Amino acid sequence: MGLFSRMAQQALQTLSKDEIEQLMNSAMERMLSTMTKEEKLSFIQNMVEKGMVNLLASLDDDDKAKLIKSLLPQILKHLPTERFNISE
């Protein structure tokens, strides 16, 4: 890990959870605006495959069930569900 990465990690340790969330959202918007369609698709795939593992690691099955019940309708609003059969 380079010097800049270590400095960034130290800076993040001084921020509140709300400040980190705002920073992440801002960085995500900026990053996505510069990506090609292929890069975005790859990034999303990677986030789901690798990032979700980390995000869900400490949750029990009840928490995960509550989360999917809350998130799935929101996710489906943004996807063309009429183009595929999600029951398969």
HUKAKA-V608845 format. One record per residue. N is the residue number from 1. RES is the residue in three letters. BURIAL is + if it has 9 or more other C-alpha atoms within 8 Angstrom, else -. Layout:
n=N res=RES burial=BURIAL
n=N res=RES burial=BURIAL
This chain:
n=1 res=MET burial=-
n=2 res=GLY burial=-
n=3 res=LEU burial=-
n=4 res=PHE burial=-
n=5 res=SER burial=-
n=6 res=ARG burial=+
n=7 res=MET burial=-
n=8 res=ALA burial=-
n=9 res=GLN burial=-
n=10 res=GLN burial=-
n=11 res=ALA burial=-
n=12 res=LEU burial=-
n=13 res=GLN burial=-
n=14 res=THR burial=-
n=15 res=LEU burial=-
n=16 res=SER burial=-
n=17 res=LYS burial=-
n=18 res=ASP burial=-
n=19 res=GLU burial=-
n=20 res=ILE burial=+
n=21 res=GLU burial=-
n=22 res=GLN burial=-
n=23 res=LEU burial=-
n=24 res=MET burial=-
n=25 res=ASN burial=-
n=26 res=SER burial=-
n=27 res=ALA burial=-
n=28 res=MET burial=-
n=29 res=GLU burial=-
n=30 res=ARG burial=-
n=31 res=MET burial=-
n=32 res=LEU burial=-
n=33 res=SER burial=-
n=34 res=THR burial=-
n=35 res=MET burial=+
n=36 res=THR burial=-
n=37 res=LYS burial=-
n=38 res=GLU burial=-
n=39 res=GLU burial=-
n=40 res=LYS burial=+
n=41 res=LEU burial=-
n=42 res=SER burial=-
n=43 res=PHE burial=-
n=44 res=ILE burial=-
n=45 res=GLN burial=-
n=46 res=ASN burial=+
n=47 res=MET burial=+
n=48 res=VAL burial=+
n=49 res=GLU burial=-
n=50 res=LYS burial=-
n=51 res=GLY burial=+
n=52 res=MET burial=+
n=53 res=VAL burial=+
n=54 res=ASN burial=-
n=55 res=LEU burial=-
n=56 res=LEU burial=-
n=57 res=ALA burial=-
n=58 res=SER burial=-
n=59 res=LEU burial=-
n=60 res=ASP burial=-
n=61 res=ASP burial=-
n=62 res=ASP burial=-
n=63 res=ASP burial=-
n=64 res=LYS burial=+
n=65 res=ALA burial=-
n=66 res=LYS burial=-
n=67 res=LEU burial=-
n=68 res=ILE burial=-
n=69 res=LYS burial=-
n=70 res=SER burial=-
n=71 res=LEU burial=-
n=72 res=LEU burial=-
n=73 res=PRO burial=-
n=74 res=GLN burial=-
n=75 res=ILE burial=-
n=76 res=LEU burial=+
n=77 res=LYS burial=-
n=78 res=HIS burial=-
n=79 res=LEU burial=-
n=80 res=PRO burial=-
n=81 res=THR burial=-
n=82 res=GLU burial=-
n=83 res=ARG burial=-
n=84 res=PHE burial=-
n=85 res=ASN burial=-
n=86 res=ILE burial=-
n=87 res=SER burial=-
n=88 res=GLU burial=-
